[in-house]
């Protein structure tokens, strides 16, 4: 029996909406200490900018994430402000 190397992970281009959303949410790591919570919220926000998900305030409340040092409303405002610079975002 042999151990195979892990599969190669292809990164998104830096200017893609996916990468921009995940980078935005990861920049808020001081308020979202759990990696999986950041990933879950990033996915919810990405679905929002593609027209399939809820706005940031609803996403923050429904993602069941651990928020430290800030209110959910203030976190949603920071996310909304960051989304205004992402191409394809409905919050322009």
Order of alpha helices (4+ residues) and beta strands (2+ residues): alpha-alpha-alpha-alpha
